[in-house]
Amino acid sequence: MSSHWPEHLDGIIEEFKDCFDSMERYELLFDYAKNNPNPLPTEEWTEENQILGCQSRAHVICSLDEGGLFLLKAGADAQIVQGLMSITAIAVNGLEPIEVSKLTPAYIEEMGLKAALSPNRANGFLNMFNRVIKEAKILSET
């Protein structure tokens, strides 16, 4: 694992870097949104798990799986946000919580997505990412 993101994200980062323009990146992001590894069903969306400061409705639940490894379940009503959450879930799921707590959101910039996001979307993504890091710190202490 690099200091910025887990190695298993390298292939996804390359996929985005190979995109011709922002529209192609968005289409790829929409594909990831459709294939969220751990979707959070809308019936589980609550005020407690809502990400504040996000332009769309976005919700996350962080927990540990049976093996004590990190598990992020996420859902959003906007495809862009859902795609970002899916990639983040791919990044963090299956790691030790302490490893998750040390990650940075640098992978989004490396993918060329940060520049393509509106300021509100970028802020929402950072709020979601920071929530995941905060939850990982709490879970690493259990």
N, C-alpha and C positions, 0 to 999 in steps of 0.2 A: 504494500500500500504506500503510495506517495504521500507526502505531507498534505496534499491538497484534495485528493480523491482516491478511492480504491482502484486498483489496477483493472478490475473487471469493467470499469467505465471507459477504458481506453478505446475499445471498439466502437462504442456509441459516440464518443467524442469525434473519432475519425469520420464516422458516418455523417455527422453534422458539418464537419470541416470540409467534406467533399461536396457539399451542396453548392449549387451555382449561385443562389441568391437567397434573400430573406423569405420569399414565397416558398421556395423549395424546403427551407428549414421549417417553416410553419407546417407544411404538409407532413414532414417527417414527425414533427412534434404531435400532430393530430393522430398519426399512426400509433405513437407511444401512448397517447391518451386512451385510445380504444383498447390497448393491450395492457392496461394497468395491472401489475402483478398482484396487488392486494387492494382492490377497490373498497371504499367505505360506502356501504349502501346508504341511500338518502334517509332511510328510516332511522339510521344511527347518527344523523347530523343533529348536534345539540349546540346550545349556546356555549357550553363548556369546551367543546372541541373545535369551535369556529376560529378561524384565523382572522384576527382583527386587522384592519388596514388593508384588506385585500378588496380589489374592485369587484370581484365576483364572490359568490358564496363558496368558501373553501373550508374544509374540515379535515383534521388529522387526529388519529389515535395512535399513540406510541405505546408499545408493550414489549414483553419478552416472550419468545416462543417457548416450547417445552424444553428446549435445550439451553435456555437462558440467553439466547441471542436476540438481537434487536429486531423488532417487527413494526414497520410503519404501514398503517392503512390510511388511505387518503381518498378524498372525493371533492369534486368541484363542479359547478354548473357551467363553467367556461372551458372549452377544449384546450386552450393555450395553458391555462392553469393546471388542468388535469394532466396534460402532457409533462409539464415541469414536475408535478408531484410524482408521476409514474417514474420518471428518470431518477428522482431523488429516492424513491422506494427501492429501485434497482440498486442504487448506490449503497444504501444503508442496511437493507434487509440481510440478515444472516451474519452481521458483524457483531463483535462484542460492543456493548453500550459505551465503554470507555473509548473505543476506536471511533465510534460515531461522534462522540462529544468533541473530538479533536479535528473534525473535518471542516473545510471551508467551502464556500459556494463558488470557488474558482472554476469549477467544471462548466458552469453556465457561460462564463465569459469565453472560455477556451472553445466552446461549441459555436461561438458566434451569435449566441442568443441574447446576451445582455444588451447589445447594441440594437437588436431588433424589437426589444420590449419597450412599451410605453413606460414613462416614469411610474405610473400607478401600478402597472403589472410588475415592474422590477421591484418596487417597494413591497408589494404583496408577496412576491417570491421570497424576498429576504425575511419578511415576517414569518412565513411558513418555515423557512430553513432554520431561523433562529429558534423557533418553537421546538423543532425536532432536536436541535442541539441541546436546548434546555432540558427537554424530557430525557434525552440520553444521559445527561449528567445525573439527573435524579435516579434513573434506572440503574446506573453504574454503581450507585451507593447502596443498592438493596442486596 
